[in-house]
Amino acid sequence: MDEKQVTALFEAVKQGELSVADAVSRIRALPFQDVGGFARLDHHRSLRCGFPEVVFGQGKSPEHLIHIINQLNQSTEKVLVTRLAQEAYEQIKDYIPAEGLYDPTARIYRINRSTETPLPGILVLSAGTSDIAVAEECAQTAELAGNDVKRIYDVGVAGLHRLLAYTRELQQATVIVVVAGMDGALPSVVGGLVDVPVIAVPTSIGYGASLGGIAALLSMLNSCSSGISVVNIDNGFGAGYLASIINHQSIHA
């Protein structure tokens, strides 16, 4: 239940369209719901944070995923499951809402019944095509959070002219997410070209000495460019969530 739904509930009581008892019944599940002892769903999170609880699909059994997704779907307009492998999705797809969309590249399942107008301003870049899976997790998270996201992929430093061809798009963005593996150099380049926040996402893409993304992570943390923040390795979700918060703050500035 989000702020809009709570407001509508109170308005219905005020207008006599809903009894106090019925209103109490509808909000009884706040702030959380115990689902079989294996999960406690935070129905209050959208009121506190502006976005409902997100489900991390990796490591959860099919039965747990089915119960969690269906319960969340009853209480919110948006449902997001990240790190949901295609094999796991195939096991549960007949038991969860068919209106949900699954993307095997991003490993995301999402439901969106919101009618809000997406806010432009977020730009997602990937250094290479191999980084697109993480970039899409980021972009689709931000889209579900109410943003209109632009994507520019495969513009890494090995061919810098590809990035410079999009200088106008870089300068028009409110916040930029840069996803890169290997040497992780692209965020530093972008940070030196723009006056907006840059969120760097190291990926685990690379050969042996990349150490599963640690080399890219350390490179980004040691960037000489100002205005760069760094999230965890392969954490496209965290980058998309943070980009959405920054983007929506811009309308209050």
Residue, then its C-alpha position, 0 to 999 in steps of 0.5 A: m500500500d502506497e501513499k496514494q492508496v492510503t489517501a484514497l482510503f481516507e477520502a473514501v471514509k471521509q465521503g462516507e463511501l467506506s466504513v471505518a471498520d472496512a478501512v481498518s480491515r484494509i490496513r490491518a496488514l500494515p506494517f508487515q505480514d507474516v507469510g508462513g514463517f519464511a517471510r515477513l512482507d514489508h507492506h509499509r515500505s512504499l509509504r516510508c521509502g516511496f517504492p514497495e519491497v523488492v524480492f531478491g529471487q536468487g536462493k528462494s525456493p519456487e514455493h516461497l517465490i510463489h507465495i511472496i509474489n502473490q501476496l505482494n501483488q494483492s497489496t501494491e501496484k508494483v511488484l519487482v523480483t530481481r535475480l530470477a533465473q529463467e529456470a526458476y521463472e519457468q517453474i513458477k510462471d503458471y502460479i504467479p500473475a500472468e500480467g507480469l513481464y519477465d526479462p531473461t536478460a535482466r533476470i527481472y519479473r515485474i508487474n506495473r499497474s501504476t498510471e503515473t507519467p514517467l519522469p525523464g532524466i536517467l541515462v544508462l550507459s554500458a561499456g560493452t555488450s557483455d555488460i547489458a544484463v546488469a545495465e538492463e537490471c538497472a534500467q528496468t528497476a528505474e522504469l518501474a520506479g517511475n522514470d523514463v530511461k534512455r539507454i546507450y550501450d557498447v560505448g567503452v573506452a576502447g572506442l571513445h569516439r562512440l561515447l563522444a557521439y552522444t555528448r548531447e545526451l550526456q549533457q541533457a541527463t539529470v543522472i547517469v548510470v555507467v556500467a562497466g567491467m574489465d578496467g572499469a574506466l568508463p565512469s571516470v571519462v563520463g564524470g569528466l564530461v558532465d555536471v550531474p551525478v554519475i553512478a558507477v556499476p562495476t561488473s564481473i565481466g573480464y579475464g582472470a586479473s579482473l578478479g570477478g569485478i574487483a579490479a573494476l570496483l577499485s578503479m571506480l573507487n579511485s576515480c580522479s573525476s568528481g561526482i561519482s558514486v559507486v555501488n556493489i559489483d553487478n548491482g544494477f538494481g541498486a544503481g537504478y533505485l538510487a538513480s530514481i531517487i536522485n531523478h525525483q529529487s530534481i523536481h523538488a529543487 
